[in-house]
Amino acid sequence: MATRRVTRQVSVGDQRVGIVKIGGDAAVSVQTMCAGYTFEIDRCVAEIERYAKAGADLVRVAVPERKDTDALREIIPQVSVPIVADVHFHYQRALESVAAGVHKIRLNPGNISDRDQVNQVIDACRERSIPIRIGVNEGSIIERRDKQKRAIELGKYFAGHRSGHLLSIMIAKLEEYLEIFESRNFHDVVISAKSMDAGLVIDAYTEISRRFDYPLHLGVTHAGTRDSGSIRSVVALGSLLSQGIGDTIRISYASDHIDEVRDGVELLNCLALRQRKGVELVACPTCGRIQVDLFTLVKEVERVLMPSIELPIKVAVMGCIVNGPGEAEGADVAVFAGDRRGIIYVQGERVANVPEEEILDRLLAECRAFEARVKAGSATLGQKLVSIVPPDPIGELGSGRALIAQGKVQQVTLPAYTRQGDSNV
């Protein structure tokens, strides 16, 4: 991991919902956006709180009409995280959102370009110490009404770059817009430059990070469903974050936005950019050595453990004794399976050998007992107490060498194998 890029810092929120810092030395935060209508107040509040419970630090809402900004006055007092108003086309929606008590504004340079209108929004936000995100998207930055102007824009290339025209437009739009903010000495700004092209996203943010010291909001827009969008998003965001670029993120899916939050949180967990809460589950992908229904076991472990454990206990569920011992030694609690059985370890120490049908209950019991010891101060997360000695590959979990030694299983020596026509074997 590269050293985090140094940026300015902005504050989002208030005393009631808490303050989320973006940029500077603050932790990378996770955002999402409500999928429902903002004017449906009760549903909007419930959706926001669902995301907050899943780990969202901020939630954005659309405010295309006056009824949406009016609804903010009732929504904001009921939620537990800062709210961002997403403003397109109508600067009045931004002014109304500020008056309603919103905690941050998002403006799109491609949709609101009138300088006087932008100045009014800047002045309103300055008065209430509300930051503004300048968000440029590939789909909204290109001039479509004036074909001659569009041709000029598309002719601006970064030499040798496959998407030079789009990259140059993004940079130009940001520079043009930032001049307005800087001329009014307003610096509570966050920048984003999104595209559906993961490669362009990486290139755009890399270039922007060299040119500006404002905090960056990372995202891949129009990423698709979770199946395809997760790959596209993690490629871009993971690459940038590992280079120290990025201060807040939103993963975007054309599906339940709760998955945006969960995947964003997990991405930060994997890069050690966020303190994990709850179980870290690792599991083998299975192969021809499997002797238990591991897929079902893993799903059940996830279903039962995730809501039951508060501490970031690492739990390994392995299907055989090839990789099992290594994973068990690196986990706080682990199980690896053999012939319809499971051996359970706690920090390298074997504590149980149980039938397949008892694995889930015993694993849960050991996780809860271990968590209780950690909370009491008698155990430490990530500590290895003993080195695991792998069991007999077949013995304790099946027939094995011990049975051979007792004369209960006949040992067979296979003849040497000779390939046809090969006299040297």
C-alpha positions in Angstrom: 0.0 0.0 0.0 1.3 3.4 -1.0 1.3 6.3 1.5 -2.1 8.1 1.5 -2.1 11.2 -0.7 -2.2 14.4 1.4 -5.3 16.5 0.7 -7.3 19.3 2.3 -10.0 18.1 4.7 -13.7 18.9 4.8 -16.2 18.1 7.6 -19.7 16.7 6.8 -22.5 16.5 9.4 -23.4 18.1 12.7 -23.4 17.5 16.4 -26.5 15.3 16.3 -25.5 12.9 13.5 -21.8 13.2 14.1 -19.1 14.7 11.9 -17.6 12.7 9.1 -14.1 14.0 8.0 -13.2 13.6 4.3 -9.6 14.0 3.3 -6.5 14.9 5.3 -5.7 12.1 7.8 -9.3 10.9 8.1 -10.2 7.3 7.4 -11.7 6.6 3.9 -15.5 6.8 4.3 -18.3 4.8 2.5 -21.3 6.3 0.8 -24.3 5.2 -1.1 -27.5 6.8 -2.5 -31.1 6.2 -1.9 -32.9 4.3 -4.6 -36.4 5.5 -3.6 -38.1 8.8 -3.9 -37.0 11.4 -1.4 -40.5 12.9 -1.1 -41.7 9.5 0.3 -40.5 10.5 3.7 -41.0 7.4 5.8 -39.6 5.1 3.1 -36.6 7.4 2.6 -35.8 7.5 6.3 -36.1 3.7 6.6 -33.8 3.2 3.6 -31.2 5.6 5.0 -31.1 3.9 8.3 -30.8 0.5 6.7 -27.7 1.7 4.9 -26.3 3.3 8.0 -26.7 0.0 9.9 -24.8 -1.7 7.2 -21.9 0.7 7.5 -22.6 3.7 5.3 -21.0 6.9 6.7 -23.0 9.2 4.5 -26.1 8.8 2.3 -27.0 10.8 -0.8 -30.6 11.6 -1.9 -32.0 12.9 -5.1 -33.8 16.3 -5.0 -35.1 16.9 -8.6 -38.2 18.7 -7.4 -39.3 21.1 -4.7 -41.3 18.4 -2.9 -38.0 16.5 -2.4 -36.2 19.4 -0.8 -39.3 20.1 1.3 -39.2 16.5 2.5 -35.6 17.0 3.7 -36.9 19.1 6.6 -38.6 16.0 8.0 -36.0 13.4 6.9 -32.9 15.0 8.3 -34.0 15.1 12.0 -34.9 11.4 11.9 -31.7 9.9 10.5 -28.3 9.0 12.1 -25.9 9.8 9.3 -25.1 13.0 7.3 -27.2 13.6 4.2 -25.9 14.7 0.8 -28.3 16.4 -1.6 -27.7 15.5 -5.2 -28.4 18.5 -7.4 -28.7 18.5 -11.2 -30.0 21.3 -13.5 -31.8 23.4 -10.9 -29.6 25.4 -8.6 -32.7 26.3 -6.6 -32.8 22.8 -5.3 -29.3 23.3 -3.8 -30.4 26.5 -2.1 -33.6 24.8 -0.8 -31.5 21.8 0.5 -29.2 24.1 2.3 -32.1 25.9 3.9 -33.6 22.4 4.9 -30.4 21.6 6.8 -28.6 19.2 4.5 -25.0 18.4 5.3 -23.4 18.4 1.9 -24.3 19.4 -1.7 -23.3 17.6 -4.9 -23.2 19.8 -8.1 -22.6 18.6 -11.6 -20.6 21.1 -13.8 -22.1 19.6 -16.9 -25.6 20.5 -15.8 -25.3 23.8 -13.9 -22.9 26.1 -15.6 -24.3 29.6 -15.0 -21.7 31.4 -12.8 -24.1 33.6 -10.9 -26.2 30.5 -10.0 -23.1 28.7 -8.8 -22.1 31.7 -6.8 -25.4 31.7 -5.0 -25.0 28.1 -4.0 -21.4 28.7 -2.8 -22.5 31.7 -0.7 -25.3 29.7 0.9 -23.0 26.8 1.7 -20.3 29.1 3.1 -22.8 30.6 5.5 -23.7 27.2 7.0 -20.2 25.6 6.6 -21.6 23.0 4.1 -19.1 21.4 1.7 -19.8 20.9 -2.0 -18.8 18.0 -4.2 -18.0 18.8 -7.7 -18.9 15.7 -9.6 -18.2 15.3 -13.3 -19.5 12.2 -15.1 -18.6 10.9 -18.5 -22.2 11.0 -19.6 -22.9 14.6 -18.7 -19.7 16.5 -19.5 -19.9 16.4 -23.3 -21.6 19.3 -25.1 -24.4 17.8 -27.2 -26.3 20.8 -28.4 -23.5 22.6 -30.3 -22.0 20.1 -32.7 -19.1 22.4 -33.5 -18.3 22.8 -29.8 -18.5 19.1 -29.2 -16.1 18.5 -32.1 -13.6 20.9 -30.5 -14.0 19.2 -27.1 -13.5 15.7 -28.6 -10.4 17.0 -30.4 -8.6 17.7 -27.1 -6.4 14.7 -26.6 -3.8 13.6 -24.0 -1.1 12.4 -26.4 -1.2 8.7 -26.8 -4.0 8.0 -24.4 -6.8 5.7 -25.5 -9.5 7.9 -23.9 -7.6 11.2 -24.1 -10.6 13.2 -25.3 -12.7 12.3 -22.3 -9.9 12.7 -19.9 -9.1 16.1 -21.2 -12.7 17.2 -21.0 -13.0 16.0 -17.4 -9.9 17.9 -16.4 -11.0 21.0 -18.3 -14.5 21.0 -16.7 -13.0 20.6 -13.2 -10.5 23.4 -13.7 -13.2 25.7 -15.1 -15.6 25.0 -12.2 -12.9 25.2 -9.5 -12.0 28.7 -10.7 -15.4 29.8 -9.7 -15.0 28.4 -6.2 -11.5 29.6 -5.7 -12.4 33.1 -6.9 -14.8 33.3 -4.0 -12.3 31.8 -1.6 -14.4 28.7 -1.0 -12.3 25.5 -0.5 -14.7 23.1 1.3 -14.7 21.1 -1.9 -14.6 17.4 -2.8 -13.9 16.2 -6.4 -15.1 13.3 -8.4 -14.7 12.2 -12.0 -16.6 9.1 -12.8 -17.0 6.8 -15.8 -18.2 3.3 -16.5 -14.8 2.5 -17.9 -12.6 1.2 -15.0 -9.4 2.1 -16.9 -10.6 5.7 -17.5 -11.5 6.0 -13.9 -8.0 5.0 -12.8 -6.4 7.4 -15.2 -8.7 10.3 -14.4 -8.3 10.1 -10.7 -4.5 9.6 -11.0 -4.3 12.7 -13.2 -6.6 14.7 -10.9 -4.6 13.7 -7.8 -1.5 15.2 -9.4 -3.2 18.5 -10.2 -5.5 19.3 -7.2 -5.2 18.9 -3.5 -8.9 18.5 -2.8 -10.2 15.3 -1.3 -11.4 12.8 -3.9 -14.7 10.9 -4.0 -14.1 7.6 -5.9 -16.6 5.8 -8.0 -17.4 3.9 -11.2 -20.7 5.2 -12.6 -23.3 3.0 -14.4 -21.2 -0.1 -13.3 -24.1 -2.5 -13.9 -25.5 -5.2 -11.7 -23.6 -6.5 -8.7 -22.3 -9.5 -10.7 -20.5 -7.4 -13.2 -20.3 -4.1 -11.4 -18.5 -5.5 -8.4 -15.6 -6.5 -10.6 -15.5 -3.2 -12.5 -15.7 -1.2 -9.3 -13.1 -3.1 -7.2 -10.6 -3.1 -10.1 -10.8 0.7 -10.3 -11.3 1.7 -6.7 -9.0 -1.0 -5.3 -6.2 0.1 -7.7 -6.5 3.8 -6.7 -6.8 3.2 -3.0 -3.8 0.9 -3.0 -1.9 3.9 -4.6 -3.0 6.1 -1.7 -5.6 7.9 -3.9 -9.1 8.4 -2.6 -10.8 9.8 0.5 -14.4 8.6 0.2 -16.0 5.9 -2.0 -19.3 4.9 -3.5 -19.7 1.5 -5.3 -22.7 1.7 -7.6 -25.0 -1.2 -8.5 -28.2 -1.5 -10.5 -29.6 -3.6 -7.6 -30.2 -3.3 -3.9 -27.9 -0.5 -2.7 -27.3 -2.4 0.6 -24.8 -4.4 -1.4 -23.0 -1.2 -2.4 -22.4 -0.5 1.3 -21.4 -4.0 2.2 -19.0 -4.3 -0.7 -17.5 -0.9 -0.1 -16.9 -1.6 3.6 -15.3 -5.0 2.7 -13.1 -3.4 0.1 -11.7 -1.0 2.8 -11.4 -3.8 5.3 -9.3 -5.8 2.8 -7.0 -2.9 2.3 -6.7 -2.2 6.0 -8.3 1.2 5.4 -11.2 0.6 7.8 -11.4 -1.2 11.2 -13.3 -4.4 10.6 -16.4 -5.0 12.7 -17.7 -8.5 13.1 -16.4 -11.8 11.7 -13.9 -12.0 9.0 -14.8 -15.2 7.2 -12.4 -17.2 5.0 -13.4 -20.4 3.2 -11.9 -22.7 0.7 -13.4 -22.9 -2.8 -13.6 -26.7 -2.5 -12.3 -29.4 -4.8 -12.4 -33.2 -5.4 -11.0 -33.7 -1.9 -14.2 -32.4 -0.2 -16.0 -34.8 2.0 -18.7 -32.5 3.5 -21.3 -30.2 2.1 -19.0 -27.1 2.5 -21.1 -24.7 0.4 -24.1 -25.2 2.7 -21.8 -25.0 5.8 -20.2 -21.8 4.8 -23.6 -20.1 4.0 -24.9 -21.2 7.4 -21.8 -20.1 9.2 -22.1 -16.7 7.5 -25.8 -16.5 8.3 -25.4 -17.4 12.0 -22.1 -15.8 12.9 -22.4 -12.4 11.2 -25.2 -11.0 13.3 -23.9 -12.9 16.5 -20.3 -11.7 16.7 -19.2 -8.1 17.3 -15.5 -8.3 17.3 -13.4 -8.8 14.1 -12.7 -12.5 14.8 -11.1 -14.3 11.9 -13.0 -17.6 11.2 -11.7 -20.1 8.7 -14.0 -22.8 7.2 -11.9 -25.3 5.2 -13.1 -28.4 3.4 -10.1 -30.7 3.8 -6.8 -31.1 5.6 -4.6 -29.9 2.8 -5.1 -26.1 3.3 -7.0 -26.5 6.5 -4.1 -26.5 9.0 -2.5 -23.5 7.5 -5.7 -21.5 7.6 -6.6 -22.8 11.0 -3.2 -21.6 12.3 -3.8 -18.1 10.9 -7.4 -17.8 12.2 -8.8 -17.2 15.6 -11.3 -19.9 15.2 -11.2 -22.5 12.4 -12.7 -25.8 11.3 -11.5 -28.1 8.6 -13.4 -31.1 7.5 -12.7 -34.7 6.8 -14.9 -37.7 6.3 -18.2 -36.3 7.5 -16.5 -34.7 10.5 -14.9 -31.4 11.4 -11.9 -30.6 13.6 -12.2 -27.2 15.3 -9.3 -25.1 16.5 -9.1 -21.9 18.6 -5.9 -20.0 17.9 -4.1 -23.1 16.8 -5.3 -25.3 19.7 -7.6 -28.2 18.8 -10.8 -28.0 20.9 -13.2 -30.4 19.2 -13.7 -33.2 16.7 -17.4 -33.4 15.9 -19.7 -35.1 13.3 -20.7 -33.0 10.3 -24.2 -32.2 11.7 -22.7 -30.7 14.9 -20.1 -28.5 13.2 -22.2 -25.3 13.0 -23.4 -25.3 16.6 -19.9 -26.1 18.0 -18.2 -23.5 15.8 -20.7 -20.9 16.9 -20.2 -21.9 20.6 -16.4 -21.6 20.3 -16.7 -18.2 18.5 -18.9 -16.8 21.2 -16.7 -18.2 24.0 -13.6 -16.8 22.4 -15.2 -13.4 21.9 -16.2 -13.4 25.6 -12.6 -14.1 26.5 -11.3 -11.3 24.3 -13.8 -8.8 25.9 -12.7 -10.0 29.3 -9.1 -9.4 28.5 -8.0 -13.1 28.8 -7.5 -13.6 25.0 -6.1 -11.4 22.2 -7.3 -11.3 18.6 -4.8 -12.7 16.1 -2.6 -14.4 18.6 -1.3 -17.9 17.9 -1.0 -20.1 21.0 0.4 -23.3 19.5 1.5 -24.6 16.1 -1.0 -27.0 14.6 0.2 -30.5 13.9 -2.0 -31.7 11.0 -3.9 -34.9 11.8 -3.3 -38.1 9.9 -4.7 -37.4 6.4 -7.1 -40.3 6.7 -6.8 -41.5 10.3 -8.8 -39.3 12.7 -11.1 -38.3 9.9 -11.6 -41.7 8.2 -9.7 -45.0 8.0 -6.0 -44.1 8.1 -2.6 -45.2 9.1 -3.6 -46.0 12.7 -6.1 -48.6 11.5 -3.5 -50.0 9.1 -1.1 -50.4 12.0 -3.7 -52.3 14.0 -4.1 -54.7 11.1 -7.7 -53.6 10.5 -7.0 -52.3 7.0 -4.8 -54.0 4.4 -2.0 -51.9 3.1 -1.6 -52.2 -0.7 1.6 -51.4 -2.5 0.9 -50.4 -6.1 3.2 -51.8 -8.9 5.4 -49.3 -10.8 3.6 -47.8 -13.7 5.3 -48.2 -17.1 4.2 -46.2 -20.1 3.7 -48.1 -23.2 6.9 -48.1 -25.3 9.0 -46.6 -22.5 11.6 -49.1 -21.4 13.4 -46.7 -19.2 10.7 -46.3 -16.5 
